[in-house]
Amino acid sequence: MTFTEPAATPLALLLLGRGADPDSERGVDCPGELPPASDPELVARASAAKATLGDRVFVLGHHYQRDEVIQFADVTGDSFKLARDAAARPQSEYIVFCGVHFMAESADILTAPSQQVVLPDLAAGCSMADMAGYQQVVEAWDVLTDAGVAATTIPITYMNSSAAIKGFTGEHGGAVCTSSNAGRALRWALERGEKVLFLPDQHLGRNTAVLELGIPLDKCVVFDPHRPGGGLTPEQLRDATMILWRGHCSVHGRFSAQNVADVRARIPGVNILVHPECRHEVVLAADLVGSTEFIIKTLDAAEPGSSWAVGTELNLVRRLAAAHPDKRVAFLEKTVCYCSTMNRIDLPHLVHALESLVRGDVVNRISVEPGIATNARLALERMLALAQPVAASD
C-alpha cells in the first residue's frame, strides 16, 4: 500500500517543509515527509521473512503507523482491537506489535503464556501513558485516603496506560476503558462509588463525564501529580465527582478551538470530526466526536463530495484522504508533526524483528511481570464486560 499525495486544493494539508503557516504555535521546522526506508531492499526482506515464518507470526498494525509498516500488518486497528485479535490467534507463536509499549503490554497480558510479544523498537512509548507513573498514582491514592474519599472512589484507567497502572486499577476495584466505552465505564464506576479517579487523560475523562453523563464541569477537578496534594484541597476532592489526572495526548492536545474556527472560515460547509482526547473547547466546537474506529466508519459512510476536517493523528488522516478520493478530507490543523513515538516503528526495525525471529532469536520481547499481569487482566476483563461487540480504544 502506498500513499499518493492529494493534488493541491484549498482543502489539501499544508505539509510541514512545503509551506509556512505564520500563525502556527510551533516555531520550528519539522519535515512533512517521513524519510524513506534506508535500504531499497527492505520491502523484499520483510516479505521474505514474513513468508518464512508463516502462521508462526502475527503482525499487528495500529492505525497511526506509517504506510511502509502497515502494508505488512495482518490486522489493523486500535490498541484494544489489536490486543483482542492477538488473543484470538493462539496458533501464532510470535505477536509482532507495530504500535507503542502499552499496547504490546496489553497484548502480552491477554495472550497465552506460550505466545511471545515483540515490539520492533523498545523506544516506541506513549507520552500520555508516561504521564501517570505507578509511584505517582500510589501517592495520589494516599492523598485521596487522607482526604477521606479513597473508599468511595473507583479508579478508571484509559487503555492508553502502562500495565502497572492497569494493575493498580484492577487491584483497587476499577476497570480499563476505551474511548468508545468510557461512558459505560463511568456509569459502572459511579454505581459502585461516589467518585472516579480517571487516568491518565484528563480530556477524555472530562469530555465523557460532561457530554455523555451530564456531570457539571465544576464537579471535575484536575489532580496534578507534580504539586503537593495534587494542587487540590481536601474540600475540593470531597466535592468533586470526577478527579481527572493531569495527562493528555501530545497530538490531540495540540488542536485548538481557533483551528476549528479557521477551518470553518476557509472551507464552507465543512464537517469537523475530532477524537475525544481533544481539549474540551475543541470537542464543543466540533460537529462530531468519537474514537478512531468511529472516525474511520464516519468517513466510510459520508456522502461523496462532502468536506471533512479531522482532528486526529496525521498518518491516519492522510490514509483516509487517500482512501476517499470522492470526499474532501483535510487535517484540522495546518501544520503539525506526526506522533513521534508511534513513528519510531519503521521498516528497518520491523525487518530486524522479523529476520531475528527467522533465526530463532526473539528480540525486544515485551513481558509483563506476573503479579502486575494478574491485576491488570482483572481490570481488562471488567472492560471486556463493558465493551461493545466491536470496541475502539484510542
Kinemage of the C-alpha trace (Angstrom):
@kinemage 1
@onewidth
@group {chain A} dominant
@subgroup {mainchain}
@vectorlist {calphas} color= white
{ca met a 1} P 0.000 0.000 0.000
{ca thr a 2} L 1.400 3.402 -0.964
{ca phe a 3} L 0.204 6.894 -0.252
{ca thr a 4} L -0.224 9.306 -3.173
{ca glu a 5} L -0.199 12.917 -2.114
{ca pro a 6} L -3.534 14.636 -2.950
{ca ala a 7} L -3.379 17.364 -5.565
{ca ala a 8} L -3.108 20.898 -4.249
{ca thr a 9} L -6.558 22.238 -3.369
{ca pro a 10} L -7.892 24.680 -0.778
{ca leu a 11} L -8.585 21.605 1.352
{ca ala a 12} L -5.204 19.977 0.993
{ca leu a 13} L -2.997 19.567 4.016
{ca leu a 14} L -0.167 22.074 4.314
{ca leu a 15} L 2.659 19.619 4.852
{ca leu a 16} L 5.483 20.798 7.044
{ca gly a 17} L 8.523 21.631 4.949
{ca arg a 18} L 6.333 22.530 1.967
{ca gly a 19} L 4.974 25.811 3.155
{ca ala a 20} L 4.740 28.165 6.063
{ca asp a 21} L 1.977 28.978 8.487
{ca pro a 22} L 2.914 32.170 10.346
{ca asp a 23} L 0.123 31.570 12.857
{ca ser a 24} L 1.461 28.202 13.949
{ca glu a 25} L 2.258 27.972 17.638
{ca arg a 26} L 5.317 25.854 16.843
{ca gly a 27} L 8.147 28.000 15.568
{ca val a 28} L 10.482 25.259 14.398
{ca asp a 29} L 10.727 23.338 11.165
{ca cys a 30} L 9.660 19.711 11.002
{ca pro a 31} L 9.781 17.811 7.693
{ca gly a 32} L 6.343 16.827 6.486
{ca glu a 33} L 7.577 13.770 4.636
{ca leu a 34} L 8.827 10.810 6.602
{ca pro a 35} L 12.240 9.540 5.458
{ca pro a 36} L 12.232 6.637 3.019
{ca ala a 37} L 13.370 3.192 4.080
{ca ser a 38} L 17.142 3.246 4.439
{ca asp a 39} L 17.559 0.200 2.203
{ca pro a 40} L 15.516 -0.212 -1.005
{ca glu a 41} L 15.583 -3.963 -0.451
{ca leu a 42} L 13.846 -3.759 2.936
{ca val a 43} L 10.391 -4.388 1.500
{ca ala a 44} L 11.574 -7.612 -0.143
{ca arg a 45} L 13.400 -8.669 3.034
{ca ala a 46} L 10.322 -8.068 5.206
{ca ser a 47} L 8.139 -10.017 2.774
{ca ala a 48} L 10.563 -12.921 2.685
{ca ala a 49} L 10.937 -13.125 6.459
{ca lys a 50} L 7.185 -12.956 6.994
{ca ala a 51} L 6.594 -15.668 4.395
{ca thr a 52} L 9.215 -17.897 6.024
{ca leu a 53} L 7.569 -17.541 9.434
{ca gly a 54} L 4.084 -18.170 8.047
{ca asp a 55} L 1.404 -18.689 10.690
{ca arg a 56} L 4.018 -18.659 13.435
{ca val a 57} L 3.959 -14.853 13.323
{ca phe a 58} L 1.007 -12.466 13.536
{ca val a 59} L 1.750 -8.817 12.753
{ca leu a 60} L -0.491 -6.158 14.268
{ca gly a 61} L -0.525 -2.607 12.890
{ca his a 62} L -2.021 0.340 14.748
{ca his a 63} L -3.934 2.890 12.665
{ca tyr a 64} L -1.309 5.553 13.381
{ca gln a 65} L 1.577 3.574 11.906
{ca arg a 66} L 3.441 4.541 8.747
{ca asp a 67} L 2.229 3.118 5.440
{ca glu a 68} L 5.549 1.301 4.963
{ca val a 69} L 4.787 -0.685 8.124
{ca ile a 70} L 1.015 -1.034 7.749
{ca gln a 71} L 1.477 -2.918 4.467
{ca phe a 72} L 2.875 -5.883 6.421
{ca ala a 73} L 0.148 -5.972 9.086
{ca asp a 74} L -2.143 -8.984 9.167
{ca val a 75} L -4.681 -6.892 11.076
{ca thr a 76} L -5.020 -3.143 11.547
{ca gly a 77} L -6.978 -1.393 14.254
{ca asp a 78} L -6.851 0.463 17.545
{ca ser a 79} L -4.919 -0.839 20.534
{ca phe a 80} L -7.762 -2.753 22.205
{ca lys a 81} L -8.969 -4.384 18.988
{ca leu a 82} L -5.421 -5.467 18.163
{ca ala a 83} L -4.835 -6.934 21.624
{ca arg a 84} L -8.048 -8.941 21.297
{ca asp a 85} L -7.091 -10.075 17.795
{ca ala a 86} L -3.776 -11.309 19.160
{ca ala a 87} L -5.535 -13.256 21.912
{ca ala a 88} L -7.742 -14.857 19.255
{ca arg a 89} L -4.677 -16.264 17.441
{ca pro a 90} L -3.317 -18.925 19.832
{ca gln a 91} L -1.663 -20.727 16.905
{ca ser a 92} L 0.721 -17.803 16.371
{ca glu a 93} L 3.897 -18.255 18.380
{ca tyr a 94} L 5.028 -14.670 17.842
{ca ile a 95} L 2.960 -11.489 18.033
{ca val a 96} L 4.774 -8.554 16.418
{ca phe a 97} L 3.008 -5.406 17.608
{ca cys a 98} L 3.591 -2.360 15.441
{ca gly a 99} L 2.391 0.214 17.921
{ca val a 100} L 3.702 1.502 21.239
{ca his a 101} L 4.786 -0.023 24.522
{ca phe a 102} L 1.485 -0.053 26.443
{ca met a 103} L -0.234 -1.755 23.509
{ca ala a 104} L 2.309 -4.566 23.442
{ca glu a 105} L 1.928 -4.947 27.223
{ca ser a 106} L -1.843 -5.379 26.852
{ca ala a 107} L -1.300 -7.980 24.148
{ca asp a 108} L 1.081 -9.878 26.414
{ca ile a 109} L -1.474 -9.805 29.243
{ca leu a 110} L -4.294 -11.121 27.059
{ca thr a 111} L -2.398 -13.736 25.044
{ca ala a 112} L -1.416 -17.259 26.090
{ca pro a 113} L 1.791 -17.871 28.070
{ca ser a 114} L 3.183 -19.783 25.096
{ca gln a 115} L 2.981 -16.707 22.877
{ca gln a 116} L 5.726 -14.086 22.763
{ca val a 117} L 5.012 -10.414 22.042
{ca val a 118} L 7.625 -8.363 20.198
{ca leu a 119} L 7.790 -4.565 19.900
{ca pro a 120} L 10.078 -3.729 16.953
{ca asp a 121} L 11.513 -0.664 18.726
{ca leu a 122} L 11.553 -0.616 22.533
{ca ala a 123} L 11.759 3.182 22.445
{ca ala a 124} L 8.263 3.390 20.977
{ca gly a 125} L 6.415 4.638 24.036
{ca cys a 126} L 3.460 6.913 24.665
{ca ser a 127} L 3.815 10.345 26.223
{ca met a 128} L 0.308 10.146 27.673
{ca ala a 129} L 0.932 6.792 29.344
{ca asp a 130} L 4.209 8.119 30.720
{ca met a 131} L 2.368 10.990 32.417
{ca ala a 132} L 0.976 8.586 35.033
{ca gly a 133} L 3.773 6.742 36.800
{ca tyr a 134} L 2.945 3.932 39.203
{ca gln a 135} L 4.507 5.601 42.251
{ca gln a 136} L 2.765 8.872 41.402
{ca val a 137} L -0.609 7.116 41.378
{ca val a 138} L 0.138 5.329 44.650
{ca glu a 139} L 0.961 8.684 46.259
{ca ala a 140} L -2.182 10.227 44.778
{ca trp a 141} L -4.240 7.431 46.314
{ca asp a 142} L -2.664 8.290 49.661
{ca val a 143} L -3.843 11.887 49.173
{ca leu a 144} L -7.374 10.636 48.488
{ca thr a 145} L -7.158 8.439 51.572
{ca asp a 146} L -6.082 11.363 53.742
{ca ala a 147} L -8.988 13.394 52.351
{ca gly a 148} L -11.379 10.604 53.313
{ca val a 149} L -12.549 9.870 49.761
{ca ala a 150} L -10.496 6.844 48.636
{ca ala a 151} L -13.040 4.377 49.997
{ca thr a 152} L -15.741 5.853 47.739
{ca thr a 153} L -13.538 6.428 44.671
{ca ile a 154} L -13.356 3.958 41.778
{ca pro a 155} L -10.286 4.215 39.523
{ca ile a 156} L -10.844 4.028 35.787
{ca thr a 157} L -7.806 3.988 33.521
{ca tyr a 158} L -7.784 4.566 29.806
{ca met a 159} L -6.366 1.790 27.636
{ca asn a 160} L -3.504 4.205 26.940
{ca ser a 161} L -1.743 3.467 30.222
{ca ser a 162} L 1.032 1.199 31.429
{ca ala a 163} L 0.459 -2.335 32.670
{ca ala a 164} L 1.409 -1.151 36.162
{ca ile a 165} L -1.403 1.441 36.140
{ca lys a 166} L -3.852 -1.135 34.805
{ca gly a 167} L -2.719 -3.408 37.631
{ca phe a 168} L -3.265 -0.662 40.214
{ca thr a 169} L -6.725 -0.064 38.814
{ca gly a 170} L -7.655 -3.740 38.957
{ca glu a 171} L -6.309 -4.065 42.490
{ca his a 172} L -8.460 -1.141 43.672
{ca gly a 173} L -11.734 -2.307 42.173
{ca gly a 174} L -11.592 -0.350 38.941
{ca ala a 175} L -11.586 -1.069 35.232
{ca val a 176} L -9.884 -0.142 31.999
{ca cys a 177} L -11.890 1.816 29.439
{ca thr a 178} L -11.665 2.674 25.758
{ca ser a 179} L -12.694 5.935 24.157
{ca ser a 180} L -15.822 4.235 22.814
{ca asn a 181} L -16.976 2.707 26.106
{ca ala a 182} L -15.720 5.388 28.514
{ca gly a 183} L -19.300 6.494 29.190
{ca arg a 184} L -20.354 2.993 30.185
{ca ala a 185} L -17.227 2.639 32.306
{ca leu a 186} L -18.000 5.845 34.198
{ca arg a 187} L -21.618 4.797 34.795
{ca trp a 188} L -20.374 1.406 36.008
{ca ala a 189} L -17.945 3.105 38.388
{ca leu a 190} L -20.495 5.575 39.760
{ca glu a 191} L -22.867 2.709 40.510
{ca arg a 192} L -20.138 1.360 42.808
{ca gly a 193} L -18.750 4.561 44.256
{ca glu a 194} L -19.327 8.268 44.571
{ca lys a 195} L -16.281 9.437 42.638
{ca val a 196} L -13.986 8.404 39.807
{ca leu a 197} L -10.228 8.810 39.593
{ca phe a 198} L -9.719 8.935 35.821
{ca leu a 199} L -6.261 8.096 34.455
{ca pro a 200} L -4.273 9.337 32.595
{ca asp a 201} L -6.082 11.523 30.005
{ca gln a 202} L -7.942 14.429 31.558
{ca his a 203} L -9.589 15.392 28.250
{ca leu a 204} L -11.267 12.034 27.573
{ca gly a 205} L -12.440 11.919 31.191
{ca arg a 206} L -13.837 15.468 31.141
{ca asn a 207} L -15.479 15.183 27.716
{ca thr a 208} L -17.135 11.888 28.614
{ca ala a 209} L -18.296 12.990 32.064
{ca val a 210} L -19.756 16.305 30.926
{ca leu a 211} L -21.118 15.465 27.482
{ca glu a 212} L -22.273 11.858 27.996
{ca leu a 213} L -23.172 11.709 31.680
{ca gly a 214} L -24.169 15.335 32.214
{ca ile a 215} L -21.824 15.809 35.164
{ca pro a 216} L -21.342 19.548 35.770
{ca leu a 217} L -17.989 20.913 34.681
{ca asp a 218} L -17.368 22.311 38.158
{ca lys a 219} L -17.580 18.756 39.543
{ca cys a 220} L -14.473 17.860 37.528
{ca val a 221} L -11.132 18.700 39.134
{ca val a 222} L -7.604 18.077 37.837
{ca phe a 223} L -5.095 16.240 40.024
{ca asp a 224} L -1.558 17.419 39.239
{ca pro a 225} L 0.973 14.815 40.478
{ca his a 226} L 3.730 17.432 40.397
{ca arg a 227} L 2.070 19.622 43.023
{ca pro a 228} L 1.604 18.898 46.733
{ca gly a 229} L -1.750 17.256 47.307
{ca gly a 230} L -2.293 17.271 43.572
{ca gly a 231} L -2.830 21.011 43.760
{ca leu a 232} L -6.228 20.396 45.353
{ca thr a 233} L -7.621 20.939 48.833
{ca pro a 234} L -9.348 18.109 50.727
{ca glu a 235} L -12.584 20.076 50.317
{ca gln a 236} L -12.174 20.168 46.539
{ca leu a 237} L -11.569 16.424 46.468
{ca arg a 238} L -14.600 15.767 48.641
{ca asp a 239} L -16.813 17.990 46.464
{ca ala a 240} L -15.673 16.530 43.118
{ca thr a 241} L -17.291 13.710 41.182
{ca met a 242} L -14.513 13.357 38.605
{ca ile a 243} L -10.883 13.528 39.733
{ca leu a 244} L -9.008 13.860 36.448
{ca trp a 245} L -5.319 13.053 36.171
{ca arg a 246} L -3.242 15.818 34.627
{ca gly a 247} L -2.316 13.965 31.458
{ca his a 248} L -3.014 14.399 27.766
{ca cys a 249} L -2.148 13.197 24.268
{ca ser a 250} L 0.654 15.241 22.748
{ca val a 251} L -1.005 15.023 19.315
{ca his a 252} L -4.683 15.566 20.129
{ca gly a 253} L -3.848 18.159 22.761
{ca arg a 254} L -2.439 20.457 20.072
{ca phe a 255} L -5.783 21.116 18.397
{ca ser a 256} L -7.494 24.340 19.421
{ca ala a 257} L -10.888 25.979 19.051
{ca gln a 258} L -9.151 28.511 16.808
{ca asn a 259} L -8.209 25.652 14.463
{ca val a 260} L -11.905 24.813 14.187
{ca ala a 261} L -12.848 28.438 13.522
{ca asp a 262} L -10.117 28.802 10.898
{ca val a 263} L -11.194 25.675 9.035
{ca arg a 264} L -14.848 26.737 9.054
{ca ala a 265} L -13.867 30.122 7.621
{ca arg a 266} L -11.685 28.519 4.957
{ca ile a 267} L -13.951 25.613 3.944
{ca pro a 268} L -17.686 26.384 3.637
{ca gly a 269} L -19.894 23.513 4.781
{ca val a 270} L -17.038 21.520 6.311
{ca asn a 271} L -17.802 18.847 8.893
{ca ile a 272} L -15.471 18.891 11.899
{ca leu a 273} L -14.706 15.387 13.201
{ca val a 274} L -12.442 15.021 16.245
{ca his a 275} L -11.201 12.451 18.729
{ca pro a 276} L -12.375 12.737 22.392
{ca glu a 277} L -8.742 13.105 23.505
{ca cys a 278} L -9.000 16.674 22.188
{ca arg a 279} L -9.477 19.554 24.589
{ca his a 280} L -12.999 20.260 25.825
{ca glu a 281} L -13.373 23.512 23.888
{ca val a 282} L -12.372 21.731 20.667
{ca val a 283} L -14.929 18.990 21.204
{ca leu a 284} L -17.630 21.582 21.918
{ca ala a 285} L -16.792 23.388 18.673
{ca ala a 286} L -16.760 20.211 16.548
{ca asp a 287} L -19.678 18.589 14.740
{ca leu a 288} L -18.847 15.003 15.626
{ca val a 289} L -16.589 13.378 18.211
{ca gly a 290} L -15.603 9.746 18.500
{ca ser a 291} L -12.918 7.093 18.711
{ca thr a 292} L -10.517 6.154 15.943
{ca glu a 293} L -12.872 3.455 14.676
{ca phe a 294} L -15.778 5.937 14.795
{ca ile a 295} L -13.781 8.397 12.692
{ca ile a 296} L -12.989 5.717 10.107
{ca lys a 297} L -16.592 4.489 9.912
{ca thr a 298} L -17.948 8.042 9.704
{ca leu a 299} L -15.803 8.851 6.682
{ca asp a 300} L -16.600 5.491 5.094
{ca ala a 301} L -20.311 6.332 5.327
{ca ala a 302} L -20.019 10.011 4.373
{ca glu a 303} L -21.689 11.337 1.241
{ca pro a 304} L -19.497 11.714 -1.849
{ca gly a 305} L -18.460 15.321 -2.294
{ca ser a 306} L -18.730 16.123 1.412
{ca ser a 307} L -15.950 18.044 3.148
{ca trp a 308} L -14.277 16.956 6.364
{ca ala a 309} L -11.623 18.342 8.688
{ca val a 310} L -10.350 15.629 11.008
{ca gly a 311} L -8.653 16.139 14.361
{ca thr a 312} L -6.562 13.040 14.967
{ca glu a 313} L -3.109 11.648 14.108
{ca leu a 314} L -1.724 12.672 10.735
{ca asn a 315} L -0.826 9.225 9.345
{ca leu a 316} L -4.437 8.126 9.720
{ca val a 317} L -5.862 11.327 8.229
{ca arg a 318} L -3.617 11.058 5.179
{ca arg a 319} L -4.571 7.396 4.744
{ca leu a 320} L -8.265 8.300 4.971
{ca ala a 321} L -7.816 11.087 2.419
{ca ala a 322} L -6.223 8.628 0.001
{ca ala a 323} L -8.960 6.043 0.615
{ca his a 324} L -11.764 8.518 -0.104
{ca pro a 325} L -10.910 10.443 -3.275
{ca asp a 326} L -14.632 11.200 -3.700
{ca lys a 327} L -14.605 13.210 -0.456
{ca arg a 328} L -12.566 16.181 0.608
{ca val a 329} L -10.568 15.345 3.715
{ca ala a 330} L -8.319 17.881 5.454
{ca phe a 331} L -6.276 17.886 8.628
{ca leu a 332} L -7.776 20.079 11.350
{ca glu a 333} L -4.521 21.930 11.960
{ca lys a 334} L -2.457 23.218 9.057
{ca thr a 335} L 0.899 22.246 10.410
{ca val a 336} L 1.752 19.527 12.888
{ca cys a 337} L 4.258 16.714 13.310
{ca tyr a 338} L 3.358 13.039 13.353
{ca cys a 339} L 3.122 11.138 16.618
{ca ser a 340} L 6.848 10.870 17.219
{ca thr a 341} L 6.766 7.765 19.398
{ca met a 342} L 4.369 5.837 17.155
{ca asn a 343} L 6.607 6.626 14.190
{ca arg a 344} L 9.632 5.013 15.818
{ca ile a 345} L 8.318 1.748 14.392
{ca asp a 346} L 9.771 1.878 10.891
{ca leu a 347} L 10.647 -0.649 8.223
{ca pro a 348} L 14.264 -1.188 9.343
{ca his a 349} L 13.093 -2.068 12.875
{ca leu a 350} L 10.342 -4.334 11.555
{ca val a 351} L 12.778 -6.158 9.265
{ca his a 352} L 15.212 -6.627 12.149
{ca ala a 353} L 12.457 -8.100 14.328
{ca leu a 354} L 11.181 -10.478 11.639
{ca glu a 355} L 14.584 -11.666 10.451
{ca ser a 356} L 15.645 -12.240 14.054
{ca leu a 357} L 12.592 -14.461 14.572
{ca val a 358} L 13.521 -16.427 11.454
{ca arg a 359} L 16.881 -17.113 13.103
{ca gly a 360} L 15.134 -18.152 16.320
{ca asp a 361} L 16.200 -15.007 18.174
{ca val a 362} L 13.318 -13.205 19.921
{ca val a 363} L 14.361 -9.550 20.156
{ca asn a 364} L 12.562 -6.786 22.069
{ca arg a 365} L 10.160 -9.124 23.794
{ca ile a 366} L 7.533 -7.450 25.975
{ca ser a 367} L 6.783 -9.484 29.090
{ca val a 368} L 4.621 -8.182 31.933
{ca glu a 369} L 5.540 -9.332 35.446
{ca pro a 370} L 3.003 -11.976 36.586
{ca gly a 371} L 1.809 -10.099 39.680
{ca ile a 372} L 1.099 -6.970 37.664
{ca ala a 373} L -0.437 -9.000 34.852
{ca thr a 374} L -2.934 -10.679 37.201
{ca asn a 375} L -4.418 -7.406 38.440
{ca ala a 376} L -4.180 -5.771 35.024
{ca arg a 377} L -6.044 -8.700 33.476
{ca leu a 378} L -8.751 -8.249 36.096
{ca ala a 379} L -9.190 -4.615 35.062
{ca leu a 380} L -9.167 -5.576 31.384
{ca glu a 381} L -11.761 -8.302 31.966
{ca arg a 382} L -14.017 -5.751 33.613
{ca met a 383} L -13.603 -3.648 30.494
{ca leu a 384} L -14.500 -6.613 28.297
{ca ala a 385} L -17.805 -6.842 30.138
{ca leu a 386} L -18.462 -3.184 29.240
{ca ala a 387} L -17.221 -3.299 25.655
{ca gln a 388} L -19.438 -3.368 22.613
{ca pro a 389} L -19.059 -6.313 20.226
{ca val a 390} L -16.579 -4.197 18.256
{ca ala a 391} L -14.825 -1.836 20.634
{ca ala a 392} L -12.478 1.038 19.876
{ca ser a 393} L -9.813 2.332 22.151
{ca asp a 394} L -7.729 5.248 21.002
